Amino acid sequence: MITTKKMTALVAAVASTLSGMALANSAYAAADTNTANDITISSQNGNDSTVAGRTFTAYKIASYSNARFDGEGNAAKVTGYNLNSTVDDAKLRSAIITAITDADGNVKDAYKNVANVVAGQGGVKTLTFKNEDANLSAIQFIAKHFYGNADDVYTNNHANNADTRKFADALRTAGLTSFATVTAGANDASASFNLGDDDLGLYLIVETSHGAANGETISRAMVIGSVFKNGDAYVNTIAGQGDGATDVTVGTIKLKSAKVTVDKEVVGNDQLIGLGSVRTFQIDTNVPNYKNDYQDWTNPVFKVHDNPSDNLTVSAKGDYTDVSNLKVQANTGADGAYEDVAADAYTVSADTTTDDANDFIVSLNSPADFSGKKVRVKYDATVNSVVTGTTVNNTNIEFSNDPYDASSVDTKPSDDEKLYQADFDLSKVAFKNNTVQLDGAQFTVTKNGTDTPVRWKESEDKSYYYEAKDSTETGLTNTVTLNTASLKKGTAFRGLAFDSDDATTYTFTETKAPEGYILGGEPLTFTVKLTPKFGSDGELTGVDYSVNAGKFAKFLDASAISLDAAKPTAGTLNTVGENATGTVYSASATAENTDDLKDMPKTGADVMTYIAVSVAFATVGAALAVVARRRMKAGK
C-alpha cells in the first residue's frame, strides 16, 4: 500500500476527480518513444533478470476515457482521465478481497485503513472502501494499490508483490478473457504487446510460460497502463499531482523477477598450489523471496551443489558429515553482516547425481526462511595431487523457480574457481648435439638462497618430482635424477612456488654427470625464478619464469624463457586464460653435458687438471722424441 508523501498527493488527486485516476510515484526511467501505442516489458538492467524466452499474457481490465492533457502532441502530459472497468465489478471485488485478506479472512494491516471486508449470509463477503479511498470504484482501487511502474525492479512500488499475484490469480480463475499472448525470442531484451488505439487502457500482465531455465524465477504479476492518445500523438507521461509528486511513465515496465546468482572464489590471493596446499573456498548466492513475493509457494527447494576436481579432498571421512571447516552463513546481522546459521537449518550430503566421490550438496531445509537473503558457504579443500591438467572447483545452484509447478527447478546458475600450479621441465642432452639424450644426471635443489635442499617426492615411473609441503614425510629425497633418454622426455618438477604471494627462486646444482661425461670442478649451476602475478582482485593473472645460468649459459638452453636474470620474460609465459581447459603454467629448459674438459669453464681446479694433462702429454712426447733420436743414431 502507498504511504509516501507522493501517494498522499495521489490520493488528493483521486479525491478531487472521483471518476479519474492520476498516478504519482518515485523517479522513472525514460519512456521508450519508439513503441508508439504498445506496452513493452523490458529486461532489468545489468546482471538482472531477462525477458528472453518468456511468455506473457495480457488481460485488459479497464479502458481510458476523457483524458486531459497539458501541452501539445507527444510532449504533452496527462493531467486527468477516467478509468472504465472492462471486467465485471463483482469479479474485481472478489479478486481484491482475495488479495487484501489473510488466511483467516481478515483484512491485512496494510489495507485496514482503506477497506472493510464483511462476511454476510452464506459466507458471501462484501468489500467496501473507506476514509481516503471511500469514493473509489473497484478499478480505481486496483489502479491505486496494484499499479506497477516503469523501472521498479523487484517490487511494484504501489503494491505488495504477493498481493498483486493473488489478485491476478483470482481474476484468471474467475474466467478473465485474455487480450493477447507474446513470447520473447532467445536473445530478446524486451517483449511488446501490439495495441490498437481502441485497446488503450489498464492491463494485468502475467507470465504464463517460464521457458528454458535461465537462473530466474517466474515473473511477478504486473498492472500497467498503456500510453494515451492525444490527437495523432501518443503520450506516455502522467503529470504528478501535488507537492513533491513526480511524473509517471506508462506503456513500459521492467520485468519483475528474481535472479539467482552464484560467485565462487578462493579467500585471499589466488596463490599457486602444491601437494598439500589448503584453500578456503567461498560460495556466495541469493535466495528468491519465496515468502514475501509468493506467499502460496509451498516447500521450495534451494541447494548448493559443489563439484571439486578429484585432486581436491574436502571430507576426510568421505561421508560429508565432516566437510572441512564448513560454514553456512546468511546476511542476517546488523547492516547485512553475515552470521552463522543454525546447524539444523541445512543438511550436507553426498551428491549422488554425479560420478565424483567428492561432490556434495548443502541444502537449506526451509528456503522460505531465507527469503530475499544472501547465503554464503565456506569450506577448506586440500590438494592431494598435482599430476593433473586441470584443478577446478565448480558450483551450481538448484532452486525452485515456479510456484505453480512444485517440480520445476532451475540448475543454471553456476560458477567455478580454478587453482593453478607451476611446473618446470628439465632435460639432459649432449653438448652441441641435443639429439643425444642422456640418463643419470643428478641434481640437488635449494630454495630462496638457503643451503637446505628441497625435499622431493618421486613418481613411480620416475618422470616427475613434486615438492613436499611436509619435509618430514617418509619416502622423500634430496637428489633428483634426470633420465631423459629412458623417458624420451624431460623430468617434470611439479607444483612449484606454492602458497606464496612472492617470487620463489630454485637453485639447481648438478652433483653427478651422466656416465662418460664430465662434471667439472665447479658443477653446472643455474637458478629458476617463478614470480606469480595477481590482479587487483587477488586473482592470479600469470606466472613469470626467468633463468640465470651465469658462466654456464652455453650449457643451458632455456630460450623459451630467458637466460638473463636482469631481463625476465616480457609479460607472462604460457598464460593460462580464464576459459582455458588446463590450469598448469609450465616452462622447460635443456641442460647439456660435455665429454671434453676444454669445453668447461676454467675454474682453478679445471685449469690445474688441464695443465697436468698437458704436461703429461708433453712428457710422453719428449720421451718419444728422445727414443727416436737414439734409434736414429744407432741406425747410423
C-alpha positions as CSV (number, residue, x, y, z in Angstrom):
1,M,0.0,0.0,0.0
2,I,1.2,3.5,-0.7
3,T,2.2,5.5,2.3
4,T,4.7,8.0,0.9
5,K,4.2,11.8,0.5
6,K,3.9,11.2,-3.2
7,M,1.0,8.9,-2.7
8,T,-0.6,11.4,-0.4
9,A,-0.6,13.7,-3.4
10,L,-2.1,11.0,-5.5
11,V,-4.9,10.4,-3.0
12,A,-5.7,14.0,-3.1
13,A,-5.8,13.9,-6.9
14,V,-8.1,10.9,-6.8
15,A,-10.4,12.5,-4.3
16,S,-10.6,15.7,-6.3
17,T,-11.5,13.8,-9.5
18,L,-13.7,10.9,-8.5
19,S,-14.1,9.5,-11.9
20,G,-10.4,9.9,-12.9
21,M,-7.2,8.3,-11.8
22,A,-3.8,10.1,-11.6
23,L,-0.7,8.2,-10.5
24,A,2.4,9.5,-8.9
25,N,5.5,7.6,-7.7
26,S,9.3,7.6,-7.5
27,A,11.6,8.5,-10.3
28,Y,11.1,6.6,-13.6
29,A,13.3,5.6,-16.5
30,A,12.8,7.4,-19.8
31,A,9.9,6.1,-21.8
32,D,10.5,4.1,-25.0
33,T,9.1,6.6,-27.5
34,N,9.6,4.1,-30.4
35,T,6.9,1.7,-29.1
36,A,4.1,4.1,-30.2
37,N,1.0,2.6,-28.5
38,D,2.4,-0.7,-27.4
39,I,3.0,-2.0,-23.9
40,T,6.6,-3.1,-23.6
41,I,8.2,-5.3,-20.9
42,S,11.9,-4.9,-20.8
43,S,14.7,-6.8,-19.1
44,Q,16.2,-5.4,-16.0
45,N,19.5,-3.5,-16.2
46,G,22.9,-5.1,-15.7
47,N,23.2,-8.6,-14.4
48,D,19.5,-8.9,-13.6
49,S,16.5,-10.9,-14.9
50,T,15.9,-11.1,-18.6
51,V,12.8,-11.2,-20.8
52,A,14.4,-13.7,-23.2
53,G,12.4,-16.9,-23.7
54,R,9.5,-15.9,-21.5
55,T,5.8,-16.0,-22.5
56,F,3.4,-13.3,-21.2
57,T,-0.4,-12.9,-21.3
58,A,-2.1,-9.6,-21.1
59,Y,-5.6,-9.1,-19.7
60,K,-7.4,-5.8,-20.2
61,I,-9.1,-4.7,-17.1
62,A,-10.0,-1.1,-17.9
63,S,-10.2,1.4,-20.7
64,Y,-9.4,5.2,-20.7
65,S,-11.8,7.9,-21.4
66,N,-12.0,11.7,-21.0
67,A,-8.2,12.1,-21.0
68,R,-7.0,15.6,-20.3
69,F,-3.6,17.0,-21.4
70,D,-1.2,19.8,-20.7
71,G,0.8,20.6,-23.8
72,E,0.8,19.6,-27.4
73,G,1.5,16.3,-29.2
74,N,3.6,13.6,-27.6
75,A,5.3,16.2,-25.5
76,A,2.1,16.7,-23.5
77,K,1.4,15.3,-20.1
78,V,-1.8,13.6,-18.9
79,T,-3.4,15.7,-16.2
80,G,-6.5,13.6,-15.7
81,Y,-8.6,10.7,-17.1
82,N,-11.4,8.3,-16.4
83,L,-11.0,4.5,-15.9
84,N,-13.8,2.4,-17.2
85,S,-13.7,-1.2,-16.0
86,T,-13.9,-3.9,-18.7
87,V,-14.3,-6.6,-16.1
88,D,-17.4,-7.4,-14.1
89,D,-17.4,-5.4,-10.9
90,A,-18.2,-8.5,-8.8
91,K,-15.1,-10.3,-10.2
92,L,-12.9,-7.3,-9.5
93,R,-14.2,-7.0,-5.9
94,S,-13.8,-10.7,-5.3
95,A,-10.2,-10.6,-6.6
96,I,-9.4,-7.6,-4.4
97,I,-10.8,-9.5,-1.3
98,T,-8.5,-12.4,-2.1
99,A,-5.5,-10.1,-2.4
100,I,-6.0,-8.0,0.7
101,T,-7.1,-10.6,3.3
102,D,-5.0,-13.2,5.1
103,A,-5.6,-16.9,5.5
104,D,-8.2,-16.2,8.3
105,G,-10.2,-13.9,6.1
106,N,-9.1,-10.7,7.9
107,V,-8.0,-7.6,6.2
108,K,-4.3,-7.2,6.2
109,D,-2.8,-4.4,8.2
110,A,-1.7,-2.6,5.1
111,Y,-5.3,-2.1,4.0
112,K,-7.2,-1.8,7.3
113,N,-7.4,2.0,7.0
114,V,-8.9,2.0,3.5
115,A,-11.0,-1.2,3.2
116,N,-13.5,-3.4,5.0
117,V,-14.5,-7.0,4.2
118,V,-17.6,-8.3,5.9
119,A,-18.9,-11.9,5.6
120,G,-22.6,-11.9,5.0
121,Q,-25.2,-14.5,4.8
122,G,-24.0,-17.8,3.3
123,G,-20.4,-16.7,3.8
124,V,-20.6,-14.1,0.9
125,K,-18.1,-11.4,1.5
126,T,-18.7,-7.7,0.8
127,L,-16.0,-5.2,0.1
128,T,-16.3,-1.5,0.9
129,F,-13.8,1.3,0.8
130,K,-13.4,3.9,3.5
131,N,-11.5,7.0,4.6
132,E,-9.3,8.4,1.8
133,D,-10.5,5.6,-0.6
134,A,-14.2,5.9,0.3
135,N,-15.2,7.3,-3.1
136,L,-13.1,5.0,-5.3
137,S,-14.5,2.4,-7.6
138,A,-13.1,-1.1,-7.6
139,I,-11.0,-0.4,-10.7
140,Q,-9.6,2.8,-9.2
141,F,-8.7,1.0,-6.0
142,I,-6.8,-1.5,-8.2
143,A,-5.0,1.2,-10.1
144,K,-4.0,2.9,-6.9
145,H,-2.8,-0.1,-4.9
146,F,-1.7,-2.6,-7.5
147,Y,-0.2,-0.4,-10.2
148,G,3.4,-1.1,-11.3
149,N,5.8,1.4,-12.8
150,A,8.4,1.7,-15.5
151,D,11.6,1.0,-13.6
152,D,10.9,-0.6,-10.3
153,V,13.0,-3.8,-10.3
154,Y,12.0,-6.4,-7.7
155,T,8.8,-4.8,-6.3
156,N,5.7,-3.0,-7.5
157,N,6.2,0.3,-5.6
158,H,2.4,0.7,-5.4
159,A,1.7,-2.9,-4.3
160,N,2.9,-5.9,-2.3
161,N,4.1,-8.4,-4.8
162,A,2.3,-11.4,-3.3
163,D,-0.9,-9.4,-3.1
164,T,-0.6,-8.5,-6.8
165,R,0.0,-12.1,-7.7
166,K,-3.0,-13.2,-5.6
167,F,-5.2,-10.6,-7.3
168,A,-4.0,-11.8,-10.7
169,D,-4.6,-15.4,-9.9
170,A,-8.1,-14.7,-8.6
171,L,-9.1,-12.8,-11.7
172,R,-7.7,-15.5,-14.0
173,T,-9.5,-18.2,-12.0
174,A,-12.7,-16.2,-12.4
175,G,-12.5,-16.6,-16.2
176,L,-10.9,-13.4,-17.2
177,T,-10.6,-13.2,-21.0
178,S,-7.0,-12.7,-22.3
179,F,-6.2,-9.8,-24.7
180,A,-3.0,-11.3,-26.2
181,T,0.0,-13.5,-25.6
182,V,3.6,-12.8,-26.6
183,T,6.8,-14.8,-26.4
184,A,10.2,-13.2,-26.4
185,G,12.9,-14.7,-28.5
186,A,16.0,-16.3,-27.0
187,N,18.1,-13.1,-27.4
188,D,15.3,-10.5,-27.0
189,A,15.7,-7.8,-24.4
190,S,12.0,-6.9,-24.4
191,A,8.6,-8.2,-25.3
192,S,5.8,-5.9,-26.6
193,F,2.0,-6.2,-26.8
194,N,0.8,-4.5,-30.0
195,L,-2.2,-2.4,-29.0
196,G,-4.5,-0.6,-31.4
197,D,-5.9,2.8,-30.5
198,D,-9.1,1.2,-29.3
199,D,-7.1,-1.1,-26.9
200,L,-5.6,1.6,-24.8
201,G,-6.2,1.3,-21.1
202,L,-5.1,-0.6,-17.9
203,Y,-3.7,-4.2,-18.2
204,L,-2.9,-7.1,-16.0
205,I,0.2,-8.9,-17.3
206,V,1.1,-12.4,-16.1
207,E,3.9,-14.7,-17.2
208,T,2.3,-17.9,-18.4
209,S,5.3,-19.9,-19.5
210,H,8.7,-19.6,-17.9
211,G,10.6,-21.0,-21.0
212,A,14.1,-22.5,-20.6
213,A,15.9,-22.4,-17.3
214,N,17.7,-19.1,-17.1
215,G,18.6,-18.8,-13.4
216,E,15.5,-16.7,-12.7
217,T,12.1,-17.2,-11.1
218,I,8.8,-16.7,-12.9
219,S,7.8,-13.1,-13.1
220,R,5.5,-11.4,-10.6
221,A,2.2,-10.2,-11.9
222,M,2.1,-6.7,-13.2
223,V,-0.5,-4.0,-13.6
224,I,0.4,-1.3,-16.1
225,G,-1.3,1.3,-18.1
226,S,-0.8,1.9,-21.8
227,V,0.0,5.2,-23.4
228,F,-2.7,7.8,-24.1
229,K,-3.9,9.1,-27.5
230,N,-3.7,12.9,-27.9
231,G,-4.9,13.7,-31.4
232,D,-2.5,12.0,-33.7
233,A,0.2,11.7,-31.0
234,Y,0.8,9.3,-28.2
235,V,1.5,10.5,-24.7
236,N,3.4,8.3,-22.2
237,T,3.6,10.6,-19.2
238,I,1.1,11.3,-16.4
239,A,1.8,14.5,-14.6
240,G,2.5,14.2,-10.9
241,Q,-0.2,15.6,-8.7
242,G,0.6,17.7,-5.6
243,D,3.7,18.9,-3.9
244,G,6.7,16.6,-4.3
245,A,5.0,14.2,-6.7
246,T,6.8,13.1,-9.8
247,D,5.6,12.2,-13.2
248,V,4.6,8.6,-14.1
249,T,5.7,6.9,-17.3
250,V,3.2,4.5,-18.8
251,G,3.4,2.0,-21.7
252,T,6.6,0.3,-20.4
253,I,7.6,-1.7,-17.4
254,K,10.6,-3.6,-16.2
255,L,10.4,-7.3,-15.7
256,K,9.6,-8.3,-12.1
257,S,11.5,-11.5,-11.5
258,A,14.2,-12.6,-9.0
259,K,17.5,-13.7,-10.5
260,V,19.7,-16.2,-8.6
261,T,23.4,-15.7,-9.0
262,V,26.4,-17.5,-7.6
263,D,30.0,-16.4,-7.2
264,K,32.8,-18.8,-6.1
265,E,36.2,-17.7,-5.1
266,V,39.3,-18.5,-3.0
267,V,39.6,-16.5,0.1
268,G,42.8,-14.3,-0.2
269,N,45.2,-14.2,-3.1
270,D,44.9,-17.0,-5.6
271,Q,48.3,-18.5,-4.9
272,L,49.9,-21.3,-6.8
273,I,49.2,-24.7,-5.4
274,G,51.4,-27.6,-4.5
275,L,50.8,-31.0,-2.9
276,G,49.2,-30.5,0.5
277,S,48.1,-26.9,-0.2
278,V,44.9,-25.9,1.6
279,R,42.4,-23.4,0.0
280,T,39.3,-21.9,1.6
281,F,36.5,-21.7,-0.9
282,Q,33.7,-19.2,-0.6
283,I,30.4,-19.5,-2.4
284,D,28.0,-16.5,-2.4
285,T,24.5,-16.8,-3.7
286,N,21.0,-15.4,-3.0
287,V,17.6,-17.0,-2.2
288,P,14.5,-15.8,-4.1
289,N,11.9,-14.0,-1.9
290,Y,9.7,-17.1,-1.7
291,K,7.8,-16.0,1.4
292,N,7.1,-12.3,0.7
293,D,6.7,-12.3,-3.1
294,Y,4.9,-15.7,-3.4
295,Q,3.0,-16.4,-0.2
296,D,1.4,-19.5,-1.7
297,W,4.7,-21.1,-2.7
298,T,4.9,-24.3,-0.7
299,N,8.0,-26.3,0.0
300,P,10.5,-24.6,-2.4
301,V,14.0,-26.1,-2.7
302,F,17.3,-24.4,-2.6
303,K,20.5,-26.4,-2.9
304,V,24.2,-25.6,-3.4
305,H,25.9,-28.3,-5.4
306,D,29.7,-28.4,-5.1
307,N,31.8,-30.3,-7.6
308,P,35.6,-30.2,-6.8
309,S,38.0,-31.9,-9.2
310,D,39.2,-35.2,-8.0
311,N,42.6,-33.9,-6.7
312,L,40.8,-31.9,-4.0
313,T,39.9,-33.5,-0.7
314,V,37.0,-31.9,1.2
315,S,35.9,-34.6,3.5
316,A,38.3,-36.8,5.5
317,K,35.7,-39.5,6.1
318,G,34.0,-39.3,2.7
319,D,30.5,-39.3,4.2
320,Y,30.3,-35.4,4.2
321,T,29.5,-35.2,7.9
322,D,32.9,-33.6,8.3
323,V,33.4,-31.2,5.3
324,S,36.5,-29.4,6.4
325,N,35.7,-26.2,8.3
326,L,32.3,-25.9,6.7
327,K,30.3,-22.8,7.5
328,V,26.9,-21.8,6.2
329,Q,26.1,-18.1,6.7
330,A,23.4,-15.6,5.8
331,N,23.4,-11.8,5.8
332,T,21.0,-11.6,8.8
333,G,23.2,-9.5,11.0
334,A,23.3,-5.7,11.5
335,D,23.8,-3.8,8.3
336,G,23.6,-7.0,6.4
337,A,26.6,-8.7,8.1
338,Y,27.0,-12.4,7.6
339,E,26.2,-14.7,10.6
340,D,26.4,-18.4,11.0
341,V,23.1,-20.1,10.5
342,A,21.9,-22.8,12.9
343,A,23.2,-26.3,12.2
344,D,19.6,-27.6,11.8
345,A,18.8,-25.1,9.1
346,Y,20.8,-27.0,6.5
347,T,21.7,-30.5,5.5
348,V,25.0,-31.7,4.0
349,S,25.0,-34.9,1.8
350,A,27.0,-36.6,-0.9
351,D,25.8,-35.6,-4.4
352,T,24.6,-38.9,-5.9
353,T,23.7,-37.2,-9.2
354,T,27.4,-37.2,-10.3
355,D,30.1,-39.8,-10.6
356,D,32.6,-38.0,-8.5
357,A,33.1,-39.3,-5.0
358,N,34.0,-35.9,-3.5
359,D,30.9,-34.0,-4.7
360,F,28.5,-32.8,-2.1
361,I,25.3,-30.7,-1.6
362,V,24.3,-28.1,1.0
363,S,20.5,-28.0,1.2
364,L,18.5,-25.3,3.0
365,N,15.9,-27.2,5.0
366,S,13.4,-24.3,4.8
367,P,14.4,-21.9,2.0
368,A,11.4,-19.7,2.7
369,D,13.1,-18.8,6.0
370,F,15.9,-17.2,4.0
371,S,13.7,-15.4,1.5
372,G,15.5,-12.5,-0.1
373,K,18.7,-13.2,1.8
374,K,22.2,-13.7,0.7
375,V,23.7,-17.1,1.6
376,R,27.4,-17.9,1.9
377,V,29.0,-21.4,2.1
378,K,32.7,-21.7,3.1
379,Y,34.9,-24.7,3.5
380,D,38.5,-25.9,3.1
381,A,39.9,-28.2,0.4
382,T,43.3,-29.9,0.4
383,V,45.3,-30.6,-2.8
384,N,46.0,-34.3,-2.9
385,S,47.7,-34.4,-6.3
386,V,49.4,-32.1,-8.7
387,V,49.5,-34.7,-11.5
388,T,46.6,-33.2,-13.4
389,G,46.0,-30.9,-16.2
390,T,43.1,-29.1,-14.5
391,T,42.3,-28.2,-10.9
392,V,38.9,-26.7,-10.8
393,N,36.0,-26.4,-8.3
394,N,32.6,-25.9,-9.8
395,T,29.4,-24.9,-8.0
396,N,25.8,-24.7,-9.3
397,I,22.6,-23.7,-7.6
398,E,19.4,-25.8,-7.7
399,F,16.3,-23.8,-6.8
400,S,12.5,-23.8,-7.3
401,N,11.6,-21.3,-9.9
402,D,7.8,-21.6,-10.4
403,P,5.2,-21.5,-7.6
404,Y,2.7,-23.2,-9.9
405,D,4.8,-26.2,-10.5
406,A,6.5,-27.8,-7.5
407,S,8.7,-30.0,-9.7
408,S,10.1,-27.0,-11.7
409,V,13.7,-26.3,-10.7
410,D,16.5,-24.4,-12.3
411,T,20.1,-25.5,-12.1
412,K,21.6,-23.0,-14.5
413,P,23.4,-20.6,-12.0
414,S,27.0,-21.8,-11.8
415,D,30.5,-20.6,-11.3
416,D,33.9,-22.2,-10.9
417,E,37.2,-21.4,-9.4
418,K,40.4,-22.6,-10.9
419,L,43.5,-23.4,-8.9
420,Y,46.8,-23.0,-10.8
421,Q,50.1,-24.8,-10.4
422,A,53.5,-24.0,-11.9
423,D,55.7,-26.8,-13.4
424,F,59.3,-26.8,-14.8
425,D,60.6,-29.5,-17.1
426,L,64.4,-30.2,-17.3
427,S,66.1,-32.4,-19.9
428,K,69.7,-33.7,-20.3
429,V,71.5,-33.9,-23.7
430,A,75.0,-33.9,-25.1
431,F,76.8,-30.6,-25.5
432,K,76.3,-29.2,-29.0
433,N,74.3,-32.3,-30.0
434,N,70.8,-32.2,-28.4
435,T,69.7,-35.3,-30.4
436,V,71.7,-37.4,-27.9
437,Q,69.6,-37.7,-24.8
438,L,71.3,-38.7,-21.6
439,D,70.4,-40.6,-18.4
440,G,71.8,-40.4,-14.9
441,A,72.5,-36.8,-14.3
442,Q,71.7,-35.9,-10.7
443,F,70.9,-32.5,-9.1
444,T,70.2,-31.1,-5.7
445,V,67.9,-28.1,-5.5
446,T,67.8,-25.4,-2.8
447,K,65.2,-22.7,-2.4
448,N,65.3,-18.9,-2.0
449,G,69.0,-18.7,-1.2
450,T,69.1,-21.2,1.6
451,D,71.5,-24.1,1.9
452,T,68.8,-26.6,2.8
453,P,68.0,-29.0,-0.1
454,V,64.4,-29.2,-1.2
455,R,62.7,-32.5,-0.3
456,W,61.1,-34.2,-3.3
457,K,58.6,-37.0,-3.8
458,E,59.4,-39.0,-6.9
459,S,56.7,-40.6,-9.1
460,E,56.8,-44.4,-9.6
461,D,57.7,-44.0,-13.2
462,K,60.4,-41.5,-12.3
463,S,59.0,-39.0,-14.8
464,Y,58.4,-36.2,-12.3
465,Y,59.1,-34.9,-8.8
466,Y,56.9,-32.8,-6.7
467,E,58.0,-30.6,-3.8
468,A,56.8,-31.9,-0.4
469,K,55.0,-29.4,1.7
470,D,55.8,-31.6,4.7
471,S,59.5,-32.2,4.6
472,T,59.3,-34.8,7.3
473,E,57.1,-37.1,5.2
474,T,58.6,-40.5,4.6
475,G,60.0,-41.6,1.2
476,L,61.4,-38.2,0.3
477,T,64.8,-37.5,-1.4
478,N,67.2,-34.6,-1.6
479,T,68.5,-35.7,-5.0
480,V,66.7,-35.7,-8.3
481,T,67.8,-37.8,-11.3
482,L,67.2,-37.0,-14.9
483,N,66.5,-39.9,-17.2
484,T,65.9,-38.1,-20.5
485,A,67.0,-41.0,-22.8
486,S,64.8,-43.6,-21.0
487,L,61.8,-41.3,-20.6
488,K,62.1,-39.8,-24.1
489,K,61.2,-36.5,-22.4
490,G,62.3,-34.1,-19.7
491,T,61.8,-34.7,-16.0
492,A,58.9,-32.6,-14.6
493,F,59.1,-30.6,-11.4
494,R,55.5,-30.1,-10.4
495,G,53.7,-27.8,-8.0
496,L,56.5,-25.2,-7.6
497,A,56.3,-21.8,-5.8
498,F,53.2,-22.9,-4.0
499,D,51.4,-20.9,-1.2
500,S,53.3,-17.7,-1.8
501,D,52.5,-14.2,-2.9
502,D,56.2,-13.5,-3.7
503,A,58.7,-14.8,-6.2
504,T,60.4,-18.1,-5.5
505,T,63.9,-18.9,-6.7
506,Y,65.2,-22.5,-7.1
507,T,68.9,-23.2,-7.4
508,F,69.8,-26.4,-9.4
509,T,73.3,-27.8,-8.8
510,E,74.5,-30.8,-10.8
511,T,76.1,-33.4,-8.4
512,K,76.6,-36.3,-10.8
513,A,77.2,-36.2,-14.6
514,P,75.9,-38.9,-16.9
515,E,78.3,-41.8,-17.4
516,G,81.1,-40.8,-19.8
517,Y,80.6,-37.1,-19.3
518,I,82.4,-34.5,-17.2
519,L,81.0,-32.9,-14.0
520,G,83.9,-30.4,-13.7
521,G,85.5,-28.8,-10.7
522,E,82.6,-26.4,-10.5
523,P,79.5,-28.2,-11.5
524,L,76.7,-26.8,-13.6
525,T,74.6,-24.4,-11.5
526,F,71.6,-22.3,-12.5
527,T,68.6,-20.7,-11.0
528,V,64.9,-20.7,-12.0
529,K,62.8,-17.8,-10.6
530,L,59.0,-18.0,-10.6
531,T,57.0,-14.8,-10.0
532,P,53.2,-15.1,-9.6
533,K,51.2,-12.1,-10.8
534,F,48.0,-11.0,-9.3
535,G,45.2,-8.7,-10.3
536,S,43.7,-6.1,-8.0
537,D,41.0,-8.7,-7.0
538,G,43.7,-11.2,-5.9
539,E,43.1,-13.4,-8.9
540,L,46.2,-15.0,-10.4
541,T,46.9,-13.5,-13.9
542,G,50.1,-15.2,-14.8
543,V,53.5,-16.5,-13.8
544,D,56.8,-15.2,-15.0
545,Y,59.7,-17.6,-15.3
546,S,63.3,-16.4,-15.6
547,V,66.6,-18.4,-15.7
548,N,70.1,-17.3,-14.7
549,A,72.8,-19.8,-15.8
550,G,75.7,-17.3,-15.4
551,K,79.1,-18.8,-16.7
552,F,77.2,-22.0,-17.6
553,A,74.9,-20.2,-20.1
554,K,76.2,-22.2,-23.0
555,F,75.3,-25.4,-21.2
556,L,71.7,-24.5,-20.7
557,D,69.1,-23.9,-23.4
558,A,66.2,-22.0,-21.9
559,S,65.5,-19.8,-24.9
560,A,61.7,-20.1,-24.4
561,I,62.2,-18.4,-21.0
562,S,65.2,-16.1,-20.5
563,L,68.9,-16.7,-19.8
564,D,69.3,-13.2,-18.4
565,A,68.1,-12.7,-14.8
566,A,68.0,-9.0,-15.4
567,K,65.6,-9.4,-18.2
568,P,62.9,-11.8,-17.2
569,T,60.2,-12.9,-19.6
570,A,58.3,-10.0,-21.0
571,G,54.8,-10.4,-19.8
572,T,53.7,-13.9,-18.9
573,L,54.9,-17.2,-20.2
574,N,52.3,-19.7,-21.2
575,T,49.5,-17.6,-19.7
576,V,46.5,-19.9,-18.8
577,G,43.4,-18.0,-19.9
578,E,40.2,-17.7,-17.9
579,N,38.3,-20.1,-20.2
580,A,41.3,-22.4,-20.9
581,T,40.9,-26.1,-20.1
582,G,44.1,-26.5,-18.3
583,T,45.3,-24.8,-15.1
584,V,49.0,-25.5,-15.3
585,Y,51.7,-22.9,-16.1
586,S,54.9,-24.5,-17.4
587,A,58.3,-23.8,-18.8
588,S,61.2,-26.0,-19.9
589,A,64.9,-26.0,-20.3
590,T,67.6,-28.3,-21.5
591,A,70.9,-28.8,-19.7
592,E,73.9,-30.1,-21.7
593,N,76.9,-32.3,-20.6
594,T,80.3,-32.4,-22.3
595,D,82.9,-35.2,-22.5
596,D,85.6,-32.7,-23.4
597,L,87.2,-30.9,-20.5
598,K,88.2,-28.0,-22.7
599,D,84.5,-27.1,-23.1
600,M,84.2,-26.5,-19.3
601,P,84.5,-23.0,-17.7
602,K,88.1,-22.7,-16.5
603,T,87.9,-22.7,-12.7
604,G,91.2,-23.1,-10.7
605,A,90.7,-26.8,-10.4
606,D,89.8,-27.3,-14.0
607,V,92.9,-25.2,-15.1
608,M,95.2,-27.3,-13.0
609,T,93.7,-30.5,-14.3
610,Y,94.1,-29.3,-17.8
611,I,97.7,-28.3,-17.2
612,A,98.5,-31.6,-15.6
613,V,97.1,-33.5,-18.6
614,S,99.0,-31.2,-21.0
615,V,102.3,-31.8,-19.1
616,A,101.7,-35.5,-19.2
617,F,101.2,-35.4,-22.9
618,A,104.3,-33.2,-23.3
619,T,106.5,-35.5,-21.2
620,V,105.4,-38.5,-23.2
621,G,106.1,-36.6,-26.4
622,A,109.5,-35.6,-25.2
623,A,110.4,-39.2,-24.2
624,L,109.3,-40.5,-27.6
625,A,111.4,-37.8,-29.3
626,V,114.5,-38.9,-27.3
627,V,113.9,-42.6,-28.2
628,A,113.5,-41.6,-31.8
629,R,116.8,-39.7,-31.8
630,R,118.7,-42.6,-30.2
631,R,117.3,-45.0,-32.7
632,M,118.4,-42.7,-35.5
633,K,122.0,-42.6,-34.0
634,A,122.0,-46.3,-33.6
635,G,121.0,-46.7,-37.2
636,K,124.0,-44.7,-38.2
